[in-house]
């Protein structure tokens, strides 16, 4: 989720509220983990092409071994027409 917040703490609070609401609607369980990332300093536009998440791994593993280790399986997707 992308939130516009004045601080990291506020962004985390917003994420916790949103996840509780989402989980409640779907009968899901919220785990005790929230991650927040600062995207811009406030004077930069956030729009098409803005990177919102990236995680790099520096491991000496073959491609398939890497995917076996870090791919958590099928993801939940929704296709809209």
N, C-alpha and C positions, 0 to 999 in steps of 0.2 A: 504494500500500500504506500502511496505517496501522500505525505502530510506536510502542510505548511505550518511550521511551529517556530516559536521564538527561542527555544532552547532544546537541547537534547532530551532533558527530563520531560519537557512538555510533549515532544514527539513520542517518547516511550509511553507516556500516559495515554495519549491518543491511540496508539497501537494496541495497548492493553484493553482499552474500552471497545475498540473496533473488533478485536479478536473475540472478546467475551460475547458481544452481540451476534457476531457471525456464527460462533459455535453454538450459542443458544438456539438460533434459528434452525440449525441443521442437526441438532442433537449430537454435537461433537464435543470433544474434550480439548481444553486449552492447556498446552504444556507450559511450564515455567521458563520460557525463553523468548526474549524479544531482542532483536538486533536493530540498531538505528544507524544510519549513515548520513552525513551531511553532503548534500548535493551541490549547493552553491552558497556563496556568501550573502545572498540576498539581492545583489545588484546584477546578477546574471539571469537571463531568461531560461526557464526550464520548459522544454518543448520537444518536438520531434528530434530524435537523435541524441537526446540527453541520456548519458549512461546513469542508470540508477542502482546497478549492482554488478560487481565483478569480483571474482575470487580466483586467485592464481595459486597453483600448487607447484612447487619445485621438487619433484620426485623423479627418481631414476627408475621409472616403470614403463614397460611396453604399453602401448595404447589400450589393448584389451584388458590388461591387468589393472590399469588405472580406472577404466570404466567399471570393471567388476568391483573395485574397492569403493568408488565414490558414487556410482549410479544407484540410487535408492529404489529403482524399479519404476513401474509406470506412474505417471503423474496424473493428477485430476485435471482434465481439460474440458473446456466448454466451447462448442462451435456454434456460432450464431449466424443466421442467414441475413 
